[in-house]
Amino acid sequence: MIFEVHIEVRHRAGVADPEGATIERSLPALGFDGVRDVHVGKSIRFTLEATDEASARSEVEDMCARFLSNPVIEDVEIHLREGAAA
């Protein structure tokens, strides 16, 4: 089976986000008032071949823990969707 994978990686609550803070401070100078709580993360998308959804999720969780995120300071949200072969 082919799965479309979308992973969102964000800083954990309480972890400094200097890039988000810079954006938040800069937006009012550009006329965008009222913006608060800006957080910057990363989005990772790919396709994955796996026997079923459970094994796909397990493999993606392992990828995140070992390489795609820093589990000490980041949270991940994994979305899987069964997709058609390319």
N, C-alpha and C positions, 0 to 999 in steps of 0.2 A: 504494500500500500504506500502511496505517496501522501505526505502531509505537508501543508503549508504551515510554517512556523513563524510566529511573530513574538519577539521577546522585548519587553520594556524593562530597562534597568534604571533605577532611581536611587538617589542617596537615601539612606535610612533617616527617619525623623531624628533631629538633633545633631546630625552630621553637617558640618559647614559646607555650603554650596557657593563658593566664590563666584562662579560664572553666573549663577542665578541672581546673586546679590548685585553684580555689576549691571546686568540687564535691568533689574528692578530700579536701580538708581538712575539709569540712563533714560528710561522711557518717558518720564515727565519732561525732560528737556526737549523731547521730540513731539510733545503735545499729547502724550498718552497718559493722562492722569487717572488715578484710581486703581492702578494695577498693584496687586500685592501678592506676596507668597509665591514668587517666581522660583521654579525649580527646573534645573536642566538635567536631562538624562540622556540615554541613548536607546535607539530602536534598532533591533537586529532582525532581519528577515531572511529566511532561506527555505528550501524544500528539503525534506528528509524522507528517505525510504526506510520503512520499518514494517514489521509483521502485523502490528496492531497499535491502537492508540496508547495503550498502557506502556508498551515498550518504547514507543516514540517519546512519550512524556518522560519516562525514566532516563532515556539517553539525553534529552535536552536538559533536564535537571542536572545531570552529571556534567554536561558541557558548561552550564552556567556556574556551577560550584567550582569547577577546576580551571576555567579559562575565561568565560565571557563576562564574569562579574567578580567583584570582590565581596564575598559574603559577610565580611566583617563590617563594611560600611554601606553596602548596597542591598536593596531589595529587588527581586525580579518578579515579573508577571509574565506567565507563559500562556500563549494562545495557540492552539492547534486546530487546524481544519483539514479534513480530508480533501485532497485535491486531485485533479486529473494529471496523468503523466504528461510530460512535455513532449 
